[in-house]
Amino acid sequence: MINTFNILAEGGNPINGFIMMALLFVVMWVVIIRPQQKRQKDLQKKQDSLKKGDDVITIGGLHGTVNAVSEKTVSIRVADNQFLKFDKSAIATILGKDSGKVLKEEKK
């Protein structure tokens, strides 16, 4: 089997090296970059669709229910009459409406 890097070191065709680098970039893009971009788009879409009553988890692990939504921030109810304000980008997971009540019932 011929090693491409040995050919380049011996003065072989430099186009082979360029093709190998381009192929490596395409594989990296398909395997790593593209799926990450898709996950980021999906999360952004979910953050934009937040509405009052949705149960959420922040990137810090705080669980709560959305109380109010503005253009860039979200007010989250974490306990009776206790509200915290976060940037929308701090929301990591959106569980939907009343998912916390279902979890509490399962524990009983």
Beta strands, then each sheet from edge to edge (+ up, - down):
strand 1: 54-58
strand 2: 63-69
strand 3: 73-79
strand 4: 82-87
strand 5: 91-97
sheet 1: 4+ 3- 2+ 1- 5+
end
